[in-house]
Amino acid sequence: MKKIFLFTLLIIIIPLLIIGLSNSEDIIIKIKYGSISNKVIKVKRNKTNEIVEVPLEEYVIGVVAGEMPASFNIEALKAQAVASRTYALKKSESSKNDYDVVDTTSNQVYIDYDEMKEKWQNNYDTYVSKVKEAVAQTKGEVVLYNNNLIDAMFFSTSNGYTENSEDVFSSNMPYLVSVDSSWDKEESPVFSSTKEVSKSEFLFNLGLDTKDSINIESIEKTNTGRVKTIVINGKKFESSKIRSAFDLKSTSFTINVNNDKVVFNVNGYGHGVGMSQYGANGMAKAGYKYNDILTHYYKNCDIKKIN
């Protein structure tokens, strides 16, 4: 057993000495992940409950097509490709199911070629070629933090800033921290939205007595202005509860009570953690390359090719 261990250790150390310490991280990555050229992703299709095995790069094509408008700048599409590839590999690394991912927003949206044709209609040939190009030009590339695959979260539109992971989810991930995303305001058609409900609907949806008046006692916000918790009529609610109860686009909202109406004014679309897709497109249009986009939204990370 000791001989086997020493032999394995020599296999690892000798190349480091020959090539030099500057390349040691690349070797560690290669040892850890090996080749992903033949990797398949097991996708659970929501409509049929069927589990299909899709070659990794084909899967990434389907996710970029499903998650980001193909009209976006090619550099934004490339950033999406790398993020989606990273996300899928991370999920497959930790999956305890007989599938790696589902094809909905619960993980990341995946569509096949028939669904692309239905989605793009007359633009199919142009858009599928563009998406394939974005994926091919980033083949095998992933986002790493300390030589580990990151949880490459992304969303549609920020409120001007992305959010710290611990302010939205239970875990504190050092690479998912708040950054400026001021491009979203000009780029995104869903940067601002409004939702109006009746007073009785507001109270009913929150499980409060519909005969009562509405008393908003306190609102706790994150540093970026998103709501964390809110106390209404003596009851404390997480912002995610408010968002789901009224189908709001994000938790960056204000509430105005006007007589028998309650009006939500909302900024952004999505959970706000990681890469803003409209922000990525804004950066791309401003001349940033895909790796600049990725390292802006995923802090202190490296883009590595592990194919």
PEBELNOR-V928071 format. One record per residue. N is the residue number from 1. RES is the residue in one letter. NEAR is the number of other ideal C-beta (glycine too) atoms within 12 Angstrom. Layout:
# PEBELNOR-V928071
n: <N/N>
res: <RES/RES>
near: <NEAR/NEAR>
This chain:
# PEBELNOR-V928071
n: <1/2/3/4/5/6/7/8/9/10/11/12/13/14/15/16/17/18/19/20/21/22/23/24/25/26/27/28/29/30/31/32/33/34/35/36/37/38/39/40/41/42/43/44/45/46/47/48/49/50/51/52/53/54/55/56/57/58/59/60/61/62/63/64/65/66/67/68/69/70/71/72/73/74/75/76/77/78/79/80/81/82/83/84/85/86/87/88/89/90/91/92/93/94/95/96/97/98/99/100/101/102/103/104/105/106/107/108/109/110/111/112/113/114/115/116/117/118/119/120/121/122/123/124/125/126/127/128/129/130/131/132/133/134/135/136/137/138/139/140/141/142/143/144/145/146/147/148/149/150/151/152/153/154/155/156/157/158/159/160/161/162/163/164/165/166/167/168/169/170/171/172/173/174/175/176/177/178/179/180/181/182/183/184/185/186/187/188/189/190/191/192/193/194/195/196/197/198/199/200/201/202/203/204/205/206/207/208/209/210/211/212/213/214/215/216/217/218/219/220/221/222/223/224/225/226/227/228/229/230/231/232/233/234/235/236/237/238/239/240/241/242/243/244/245/246/247/248/249/250/251/252/253/254/255/256/257/258/259/260/261/262/263/264/265/266/267/268/269/270/271/272/273/274/275/276/277/278/279/280/281/282/283/284/285/286/287/288/289/290/291/292/293/294/295/296/297/298/299/300/301/302/303/304/305/306/307>
res: <M/K/K/I/F/L/F/T/L/L/I/I/I/I/P/L/L/I/I/G/L/S/N/S/E/D/I/I/I/K/I/K/Y/G/S/I/S/N/K/V/I/K/V/K/R/N/K/T/N/E/I/V/E/V/P/L/E/E/Y/V/I/G/V/V/A/G/E/M/P/A/S/F/N/I/E/A/L/K/A/Q/A/V/A/S/R/T/Y/A/L/K/K/S/E/S/S/K/N/D/Y/D/V/V/D/T/T/S/N/Q/V/Y/I/D/Y/D/E/M/K/E/K/W/Q/N/N/Y/D/T/Y/V/S/K/V/K/E/A/V/A/Q/T/K/G/E/V/V/L/Y/N/N/N/L/I/D/A/M/F/F/S/T/S/N/G/Y/T/E/N/S/E/D/V/F/S/S/N/M/P/Y/L/V/S/V/D/S/S/W/D/K/E/E/S/P/V/F/S/S/T/K/E/V/S/K/S/E/F/L/F/N/L/G/L/D/T/K/D/S/I/N/I/E/S/I/E/K/T/N/T/G/R/V/K/T/I/V/I/N/G/K/K/F/E/S/S/K/I/R/S/A/F/D/L/K/S/T/S/F/T/I/N/V/N/N/D/K/V/V/F/N/V/N/G/Y/G/H/G/V/G/M/S/Q/Y/G/A/N/G/M/A/K/A/G/Y/K/Y/N/D/I/L/T/H/Y/Y/K/N/C/D/I/K/K/I/N>
near: <7/8/9/10/11/13/13/14/15/15/17/20/18/14/19/21/14/14/17/12/14/9/15/19/21/22/26/23/27/24/20/22/28/16/15/31/15/13/28/22/38/27/40/26/24/22/16/12/13/17/21/25/21/30/22/40/33/31/39/46/40/39/44/47/42/33/41/43/27/33/21/34/31/31/31/43/40/39/47/52/51/49/48/46/47/45/38/44/39/29/33/29/22/15/20/9/15/14/27/31/41/28/34/18/20/13/32/40/31/40/34/26/22/15/23/30/17/15/24/24/14/10/19/22/16/16/30/29/20/32/42/29/21/39/38/22/25/40/26/29/37/41/45/33/26/18/22/27/35/39/34/42/37/45/39/37/39/44/43/32/31/46/40/28/27/18/33/34/19/11/15/15/29/18/34/35/30/29/33/21/41/23/34/38/23/19/32/33/16/27/30/24/26/20/27/22/27/20/28/19/20/35/26/19/25/31/15/25/18/18/11/18/18/33/19/26/16/17/23/20/20/28/20/29/27/40/39/30/23/32/23/33/24/16/22/20/31/24/36/24/21/36/32/17/27/31/17/35/32/46/43/43/36/27/34/19/22/15/12/17/19/34/24/33/23/34/33/42/33/37/35/50/40/45/54/51/43/41/47/52/36/34/36/34/20/20/13/24/23/35/29/22/45/45/28/34/48/40/24/19/34/27/33/34/24/34/24>
